[in-house]
Amino acid sequence: MKAKTFLILPAFIVGGTAFSALAQTDSNPPMTNVVTAPKPHVVDVPQPAQPGATTPGADETDPAKIADFKERFKQGNALQDAGRLIEARKIYDGILAEDPNARGSLFEAGETSMRLGEMAKADVYLSRLHELEPNFAPAIELLIQVNQALKRDVKVELLIRDFAALRQSGNAPDLAASLCFVRERVDLGQQVVVISQFFDYMQDPNTVWMAEVFDPGGQLKRRLLLNYDAAATQALRAKDASLANAQVFTWFEHVIKSGQVTGVNAYLQIFALPDYQKFRSAMFVILANPPKPIYSAPVDATQH
């Protein structure tokens, strides 16, 4: 499994004066299907966590069958990379018809279904893979995105809980090195918004959620972050004993020019962590109509 790399820049903290909380709304902007961008295939066949496990579920005593599966799987990968998604999925389905436990085909058929906007189908493939390989982190991450798109909030939270537990267990080394995971991808036509959730906002860089906006060519255009502000939290609690459990969160935006971060704007502070849907709604409001910054600073891109 290939390690995932996330570009995380330092948090810029605003302390002192408290600012009024951001008004929340439960309304969401119009959008098309949630999609996943093309990515390199994890491996020819995603490897199970158990030591010694090897094939996509084919009869391990039949080398000819294994070779046939791998060749067909490779053909499916090539079609998928070429954007011929329906044809690619037919190949994966053909393998699965002969072997329902073919891990590689389950994973790629699930991702292909996501890219086609067929989330219910994606859930079937990926859920089966998750049953077979509960420690295969990429399948869990895609399942979170699928169920987010299907508005299955309870299942999303259960998957996130299991994802965090897997990260803590040490059974997925690549995951242990990741600070965050993709929770949702939203296609708005001329741009795609990728929303990542951090495993622990109490740890550096103190980010809860990050929303990145990409153009059709994959160029990063905007990045919003909701960060926990430890300094402002301590100051607020020291002022008023009744706020002993209060937490301060600040909305930031990294100013992007030619794909590089050149500055940071701090917009608003809020005094309680919103749930995901409220964060999501507020994010779209800020993207559409950025408020006046309460703090701005340049960033030397050569330092990152």
C-alpha positions, 0 to 999 in steps of 0.5 A: 500500500502506498503511503499517503502524503498530506501537505500540512502548513503551520497553524497561525493562531489569533489570540486576545479579543473574542469575536462573535460566533459564525452563524450556522445554517443547515442548508447546503448549496446545490452540487453534483455527485461526490467524486474521487480523483484518479489516483495510482493503484494501490498495488496490483492486488491490495495486500491483506494485513495477515502475514503470508496472504498473497492473492486476490482470493483465487485458488492458490493451488492453481497458478494458471488461474492466478496468472489469468486473474492478474492479467485481467486485473491489469487490463482493468487497471489500464481501462480505469486509468484511461477513464473507461470506467464502465469497461473497467468495472466489467472486468472486475465484475468478471473476476468477482463472478468467479471469485467473490473474494478477489480483494483487488477487484473489490477495491477497484470496482468500489473506487470505479463506482465512486467515480461513476457516482454510483455510491450504493454500488461502491458501498457493496464492493467496499463493504465486502472488502472491509469484511475480508480485510478490516485493517486495509485502510484505503478501503475504510477511507473510501467507505467513509466518503461513500457513506458521507455521500449517501448521508448515512451519518451514523455509519460514517461516525462508526467508520471514523471510530474504527479508522482511528482505532486502526491507526492507534493499533499499529496494524496499518503503518502507513495510516499511523503516519497520516495526520488526516484522511479524506472525508468527502469530495464534492464536485461543483462543476468547475471545481472540486472541494476535498474535505479532510478530517484530522484524527486529533485536533489537540495535536499539532497542527491543531486542525479539525477540518480542512477544505481544499478547492481544486480546479479541473486540472487538479491545481490547488486554488483555495484552502480553508481550515478550522483550527483549535486555538489553544492560546485563546482557549486558555485566555478565555478560561482564565477570564471566566471560571464558568467557561472552564470547558470552553474551546476556541476555534478559528477559521483560517484561509491559506492564500494560494497563488500559482499553487503556493501558499503566500499568506494566511487570513484569519476570519472568525472565532467560534467558541464550540466545535460544530458538528460536521454538517454545520462546519460544511455549511459554514465552509460553503458560505465562507467560500462563496462570500469570504468575511473580512479578515481579522488577521492577515500575514504573509508566508514565505513559501520557500520555508515549506 
